[in-house]
Amino acid sequence: MEVTDVLGHVFYALLVVGNWLIGNKKIWGFAFYFVANLGWLWIGWEIGMTSIWFWEIIFVALAARNFWKWRQDAQS
């Protein structure tokens, strides 16, 4: 099994954990989700698939936006 394939599974697992944590109102879920999306961005770049890295740029931006929104809502 290639390293890229193994990392793909790891990053998907991080997405699952991140989504589960966010669903349980834990802010740490964003860290898992953000790292997983950055990992998929790297994988897309590494294997030359524009469809992966293009969408991962959007997902990373959404994760960052949602994290900041979460923090703002928690402080108010």
C-alpha positions in Angstrom: 0.0 0.0 0.0 1.4 3.4 -0.9 2.0 6.1 1.7 -0.4 8.4 0.0 -3.2 5.8 0.3 -2.5 5.2 4.0 -2.4 9.0 4.6 -5.7 9.3 2.8 -7.3 6.8 5.3 -5.7 8.7 8.2 -7.1 12.0 6.9 -10.6 10.5 6.4 -10.4 9.2 10.0 -9.5 12.7 11.2 -12.5 14.1 9.3 -14.8 11.6 11.1 -13.4 12.4 14.5 -13.6 16.1 13.8 -17.2 15.9 12.7 -18.1 13.8 15.7 -16.5 16.3 18.1 -18.1 19.3 16.4 -21.4 17.5 16.6 -20.8 17.1 20.3 -20.1 20.8 20.6 -16.3 20.4 21.2 -14.2 23.1 19.7 -11.3 20.7 19.2 -13.3 19.1 16.4 -12.2 22.1 14.2 -8.5 21.2 14.7 -9.1 17.6 13.5 -11.2 18.9 10.6 -8.7 21.6 9.6 -5.7 19.2 9.7 -7.6 16.6 7.7 -8.5 19.1 5.0 -4.9 20.4 4.8 -3.8 16.7 4.5 -6.2 16.2 1.6 -5.0 19.4 0.0 -1.5 18.0 0.1 -2.6 14.6 -1.3 -4.4 16.3 -4.2 -1.4 18.4 -4.9 0.9 15.4 -4.7 -1.0 13.2 -7.1 -1.9 16.1 -9.4 -5.6 16.0 -9.1 -7.0 19.5 -9.4 -10.4 18.4 -8.3 -9.1 17.4 -4.9 -6.9 20.4 -4.1 -9.3 23.0 -5.6 -12.1 21.8 -3.3 -9.9 21.3 -0.3 -8.9 25.0 -0.6 -12.6 25.8 -0.2 -13.0 23.3 2.6 -10.0 24.7 4.5 -11.4 28.2 4.1 -14.9 27.1 5.4 -13.3 25.3 8.4 -11.4 28.5 9.3 -14.5 30.6 8.9 -16.6 28.2 11.0 -14.0 28.1 13.7 -13.9 31.9 14.0 -17.7 32.1 14.0 -17.8 29.4 16.7 -15.4 31.4 18.8 -17.3 34.7 18.3 -20.6 33.0 19.3 -19.0 31.4 22.4 -17.6 34.8 23.6 -21.0 36.6 23.2 
